[in-house]
Amino acid sequence: MGEFAVSFELSGQFLNEEGTPASYIHIAHALEEAFNFTFGNAYKSKERVFKRKPFNLTKALNYLQNLIIRESRNKKMKKDAFT
């Protein structure tokens, strides 16, 4: 979840009530509520993401991306099989 919070913060696409990019802590709290879990110390979680070895920084996100790509291809193949 730390990867999500950090990437959401860096994207600047999540806005607060004033229309400015949401801070990391606000994003972390929103994720905690949405998925019913706790980071514990959200800033330590963020720090752990950046302390990882470079090839492990986005391993979880890459895995999720590959799942979505694979499912998209499967659906396209099924659609093409019926036409």
Secondary structure, DSSP 8 states (H G I E B T S, - for coil): -HHHHHHHHHHT--B-TTSSB--HHHHHHHHHHHHT---SSHHHHHHHHHHS-GGGTTHHHHHHHHHHHHHHHHHHHHHHHH-
